[in-house]
Amino acid sequence: MKYIHVRLLILALLFAKAGISQIHYQPYSYEQYQRNMGQLYADSLTHTAVKPFVGTNIDPRHTITQRDTTRSWGHRKLFQEHLIEVAKDDHTFYLDFMPDFIVGAERGTNSKTLWTNTRGAQAGLSVNNKFSLFVSFYENQARYASFIDSTALGIGNLPGQGFSKNLNTGKYDWMNATANISYHFADALQVSVAYDKLHIGEGYRSTLISDNPYNFSHARLSGKVGRWQYHSIWAYMNDLRNPRIADAQDPFSDRLGNGVKYGAFQYVDYLAGEKVSLGLFHSLIWAQNNQGTGGKANGGLGLNVKYQPWKKYIFYGQLYADDISKFGFGSSDNHRTAFQLGGKTYDLFDVENLNVTVEYNQAAPYTYQHPNNRINYTSNGEALAHPRGANFREALGIATYRWNRWEVYGQAMYARYGLDPTDSDNVGVDLFKEDVTEDGFHIGQGNLNNLFYHELRFSYVMNPKYNLRWELGLIDRRNKNTVTGDYQHAMIFTFGLRSSFRTFQREY
């Protein structure tokens, strides 16, 4: 399975010859989906929790100006159209070149130059409201900020982006690939096979399953019956921390490489009224040749709620327990519970395209851990839910505004979390640790850290079809360990020509 993403891309291209559909795949990023809140959260309540969308919900390639067919071919391709596009009554196709060229600098505790050199492509195909295909591929080289370097070394790969060469040098060289094939049999049954990310919930974060880890292979069966919608997701995931071990009784052991783990995620959403939707979530993680302690599988239960009392205002929440016997709140017992509360609105103060999100997340110590780390709640060495793992509290706010082709993105975040004082300690933050070493269970135990993260970006969108834009960015990150006194400050400036709908969370 080492090259499963390449095989999936080849399969997608071969299968595309058989048929394609007018339903379309919409690459997920929180920022891009928020641009379409007016469509997504209209007067009538709909199912919006499971992303990315495959259907007719929205098209994130928003139209800024009307297409002008009188302009030259070069002008239309640069500002209005896909590089290659075909639009017929029974099928559509597009192909784009996706550059991401950035230069920048980090100042503060560490000083270094930053750059990103990405060349990519994406293609989409659809026919007759039955079949859709999306593929993308990116070849990347980059030098990132120091706090990303330390995170990459900790998890063994670039956070959210996959395995990279030269991890120890900080001069990264890696590739990204995404593929999604979907067939719509009927409203009650839609099947997708993908090498992609998932996100369940209305928030920027998710305590159930989020777009934090890098892509993993999965099949999704979904459908809608009356007020009910279901999703059954079956995943194949890498485990970097538990490489395969040669076994004379195992004919596949000579392949070695990363360990293998599996996930089954079930989500059922119910429109309980004109203003409320309720979703129930169940997760199950197990591993190949698992002989570890603590059982053969790791299960969890979750709840997702959306409440829309007025037009343009959406409130949401999540609750997750990775062990129902440890469900609860408070720090006197081992309560392994995570939850989220948030609200968002669009066209705030009747200002068109002014969108705001406010959100709070927390996870008690040891949530998402397991006595056998082969079946913890991770994929590819990264948390499947919140990128912080557990043992944290977090509050964040996001505001976006678009005027014609100009866009502004602003974010502020504060997190309070605990770290292990030594490698042998386990205060509940590192999801790969197995033995609990603390008697207490309060959030922030261990070495308490305070993290402040602020980000501001200004963009001029040249072509909304593939999000080609000139972008100027500023990040201010301050982290203090209140026990050791260690203080890290990073001021990051970037400028570049960017495209794509990818999102890589960096607020850790």
N, C-alpha and C positions, 0 to 999 in steps of 0.2 A: 504493500500500500504506500510505499515511499513516494511514488510519483502519481498518486491517485488524482491530484488536481489536474495534471497534464492529461491523464486518461479521460477525465471528465470533460475537459475542453474538446478533445478529439471526438468523443461521443456526441457532444452537443453539436458540433459542426456536421457530423454525419447524419444525425437524426433530423437536422434542420431541413434536409432535402425532402423529407416526407411531408412536412406541413408546418405551418407557423400560424400565429393568431393575433387578433386585434387586442386581446388582453395584453397588457404590457407590464414588464418588471420595472420597479422603481428603486434604484440603488438607495440604500438607507443612509442618511445622516440626519441628526436631529435638526441642524441648522436648515438644511434643504427642505425637510418636511414642514418645518414651522412656517416657511414662506407660503404654504398652501393651507393655512389653518382655516381660512374662509371657506374653502371647499370641504376640508376634512371634518370640521365641526360646524356644519350648517344647522338649519333649524331643527331637522329631525336627527335623532341620535342613531349612530351607526357603530359597527364593530371596527375599532381602530387600534387594538392593543398589540397585535402580532405584526412585526415588521421584519424584513422589507415586504411591501405590498406586491402582490401579483394579481392584477385585475384592472379595474377601471376607476379605482378610488380617486387618485390624483395623478398628475404627471409633474414631477418636480422640475422638469425642464421648462420653467415658467416663461411665458411670453412677455417681454418688456415693451416691445414696439411691434406694430403690425408689419407683416412681411411685405417688402417692397420689391416686386418683380421687375421694376424698371432699372434697378441698380445693376451694376456689373456683376459677373460671376464671382470675381475675387472679393468684392465688397459683401455679397450675400454669404459667402462661405466664412468670412472672417467675423461678421457681425450678426447674421440671422439664421443660418442653416447649418445642418450637419455637413461634414466634409463630403460624404456620400449619402444620399437619402433617396428612397423610393417610397412613394405613397400612392397606393392603389386602393380600390374599393375593398378588395379581399385580403390585402397584405401590406405590410410596411417593413422597411429595412433602413437602418442607418449605420454608419461607420465613422468614427472620429479618431484623430490623433490627439493624445492627451499629454501635454507637457507639464512639468512642474519644476521650474528653474528658480531657485531661491538663493539669495546671498544674505548674510547677516552677521551679527556679532553678539557675544555674551560678555557682559561686564558685571563686576561685583566680586564675590568670593573667588571666582575663577574667571579668567579672561581667555577667550578663544574666538576664532572666526568660525562662522557656520555657513553651510551651503547644502543645497539639495539639487541633484541632477537626475531627473526622472523623465523617461520616455515611455509612453504607454499608448494603448489603443483600446477602444471599446466598440462593441457592435451589438445591435439589437434587431430581432426579427420577430414578426407576429403575423398571424393569418386567421381570419374568420372566427374570432372570438373563441378559439379553441386551444391554440398552441402558442407559446412564447419562448423565446430564447434570448439570453443575455450572456455575453462573455466579455471579460476585460483582462488585460495583462499589462504589468508595469515592470520595467527594469530600472533599478534605483541605485544610486550612490549618494551618500550623505555624511555630513558631520553634524551631530546634534549637540544640544546643551548638556552640561555636566550632569544634571539630575536625571536626564534620560540615560546617559551612560551608566550611571550607578544602578538604575532600575534594570537595564538590559543585562548587566552582569549578574544581577541577583536572580533573574528568572531564566537566563540562558538563551534569550532571543530578544529581538526588538519588540517592545510592548505593543501589541495590537497589529504587528506588521509581519511577523514570521521570522524564520531563521536568517541570520546574516553572517557573511564572512567577516573576518577581522573584528570580531566582537571585542577582543581585548585592546585593540588599538583605538577604537572609537571612530574609525573610518569605515563606515558600513557599506556593504555591497550585497544586495538582496533583490528578490523579485516578489511581486504580488500577483495573484491570479484569482479571478472570481468567475464562476459559471452557475447559471440557473436555467433549468429546463422545466417548463410547466405545461400541463395539459388539463384543460377544463372539460371534464366529462359532462358535468351538470352543476347546478348551483349547490347540490348536496355533496359533490365530490370533485375536488381539484387535487392533482398530484404534482409535486415539485421534487426534483432531484437537484441538489445544489452543493457547491463548494463555496460557502458564503458565511456571513455572520447572521445572528439572530438578535432580536430585541423584543421583549414583552413588557408593555407598559406605556404610559403616556408621558413619562418623565424623561429628563436628560439621562439620569441613571436608571438602573433597574435592580431590585433586590431578588428578582426571580431568575432571569437570564438576560444578559446584555450584549451589546456589540463590543465589549472590552477586549476579549481574546481574539486572536487571529482566526481566519476562516477555518471551518472544519466541514467535513463531508456529512451530509444529512439528507434524508428523504422526509417530505412533509405531505401528509394527507390532511386536507381541510375541506370544510363545506359549511353551508348555512341552510338551516331548516327553520322556518318561521322566525322566532326571536332568538334562536340559538345559533351559535357558531362554534365549531370545534376545530382543533388543530392537534394532530398526532405526529410528533417529530421523533425520528430515530437517527441517532448520530454516531459517527465513527470519529474518534479523536485521538490525537497523539499525547503521549505522556513523556515529556523530556526528562523528568526526574527519575524515571524507572526504566532504564534501557532493557531491552530483551537480553536474556541470559541463555547461553547455549545449553540445550537439553537433548541428550541422546534419544529420548523417547518422543521428542517433538520434531517432526520432519521439517518444520518451518524455522527452527532455531538458528540455522546457519545464516539466515538473513540478518539477524540481529537488528541494530538500529533502535529507534525510539520504541518505548512501550506503547501498548494499545489499550484504550479504554472506550467504553460505549456509554451512550446516554439515551434515555427515553423520556421525552417531555410531553406531557398531556395538558392541554389548556382548553377549557370550555367557557365560553362567554355568553351571558344572558342579558338581554335588554329588559331589565326589570320594570321599566316604566318609560315615560317620555323624557325623563331627565337622568336616569341612573342605569348604569350597566355594571354587572357583577361577573367576575371571572375567577374560576377555580383552577389552580395549577398543581401539577404533581411531577416530580422529577425522580429519576432512578438512574444511578451510576453504577456500573460494574466494569470489571477489567478482565482481560484475557489471562487465562491460567492463574487466576487469583487464589493464592493459598494463605493470604494474610489473616490477621486477627480481626475481630469485630464484625464478622459476617461477610457474606458474599456480595452484598449490594448495599448501596447507600441511598436512602429515599428522603424526600423532602416534600412539604406541602406549602402552598402559597395561596394568597388571595389578592386580587387586583380589582380596584373600584374606580369608576369614573362617574363624576356628578357634574352635570351642566345645568345649573339653576336658571341662568339667563344666557341669551345669545351672546357669544364672544367670550364667555367666561367658563373655564373648565377647571374643576378641582379633581384631584386624583390621589390615590394612596395604594400602598402595597404592604403585605405582611408575609413573612416567610419564616418557617421553622424547619430546620434540617433534622430535627429529632422531636417527634410529637411529645415524647415523655419529658423533654426539656423545654417545652413551650412555656413562656411567661415573661414577666418583666421584673426589673429590680436587680440589684447586685448581690443579694445575700445567697442566691442559689445559682447553679449552673444553667442559666436560661439562655439557650442558643437560638435567639430570635433576631431577625432584622426587619426594619420597616421603613416606609417612605411616606411622606406627606408633601403635597405640592399643589400649585395652582398656576394657570397660565391664561393669557388673554391675547387677542389680536385686535388690531386697529384701536389701540388704547387711546382714550380721550378723543375718539373719532378721527384720529390721525391715521390715514391709510398706510398699511404696511409697518406700523409700529407694534411689535410683538414683545411680550415680556413673560418670563418664567421665573418663579420663586420656588425653591425646593429644599426639603430637609431629608437627610438619610442617616441611618445609624444601623450598626450591626454589633451585637454583643460579642464579647470574647469567645473564641472557639466556634462561632457559627461558620458553617461550610467546611470545617475540619472533619477528620475521621480518624479513629485509631489505626486504620490502615490507609496510608496516604495514596495508595494506588486508586482508591475509589473516593477521593475527596472531590469537592465541587470545583474542579478546574479543567481546563483544556490547554494543551500545548504549554504547560507550566504557568498559565495565567488564570486568574479568577474568572469563573463563568458569570458572576454577578457584578459586584462593585469592584473597581480596580484596586481599592485600598485593602480588600480582603475582608477583615473583620476587626473588632476592637477599635471602632472609630465612631465619631459623630461629624456630620458635615452639613453646612448650609451654603447654598449657592443661589445666584441670580444671573439671569441671561436676558439681554435686551438686543433686539435687532431692528434695523430700520432700513427701508429701501425707498429711494426716490429716483425714478427713471433708471439709469444704469448705475447709480451710486448706491453703495451699501455700507452700513456700519454694523459691526458686531462687538458687543461689550459683555464681559463676564467678570464676576467677582465671586470668590469662594473662600470659605474658612473651614478648616478641618482640625479636629482635635483627636489624636490617636496615640496608642501606646506601642512601643517597640520592645523587642526582647533585649534585656540588658546584656546577655551573653548568648553565644551560639547554643549552649545547652539549655537555656531557658525557653519556656513556651508560655507567653502571656496571652496567646489567642489571636495573634495577627497574621502569622505565617501559616498558610493553609496546608503546607506540606509537613508540618510538625505533628507528631502523633501522641507524645506523652505530656499530659498536663502537669506543669510544675508549680502552679500557683494555687493558693487556697482561696483567693478572692476572685470575683467575677465582675468587677466594675469596669466600665469603659474608660480607657486611658491608663489602665494598669501597666506596669513596666516603666520604661522610659517615656514619659509623657512629652508629646510633640505638639506644637502649634504651627499650622501651615496657613499662610495667606497667599492666595493666587489671584492675580488680576490680569486680564487680557483685553486688548483693544485692537480691532482690525478695521482698516478702511479699504474698500475695494471699488474698482471700476469694472463692471461686467461688460466685456466685449461681446461675448456670445453666450446667451443663456442656455442654448441647446446642449452644450457640454461644459457649461460653467467656466468658460475661459475668462480670466480676469487678471488685472493688475492689482496687486495686494500689498499694502504696507501694514506691518504688524508690530505690536509692542506687548511684551509679557514682563510682569514684575512678580517674582516669586520669592517669598521669605519663609524660611522654616527654622524653628528654634526648638532644640531639645532642652526642656526645662530642668532635666536632671543633670546632664553632663555639661550644659551651657553651650554646646555646639550650635553655631548659627551659620546658616547658609543663605546667601542672597544672590539672586540672579536677575539681571536686567537684560532682556533679550530684544534685539531689533532685527527685523527681517523685511526684505522687499523682494518681490519676484513676480513672474508670470506663471499663473497657476491654472489648473483645470481639474476636473473629476468631481465626483460626489462622495468621495471617501471621507471618513472621519476617524481620526486617531486621538483618543483622549490623552491629555498630557497633564492633568491636574492631580499629580501624585507626588 
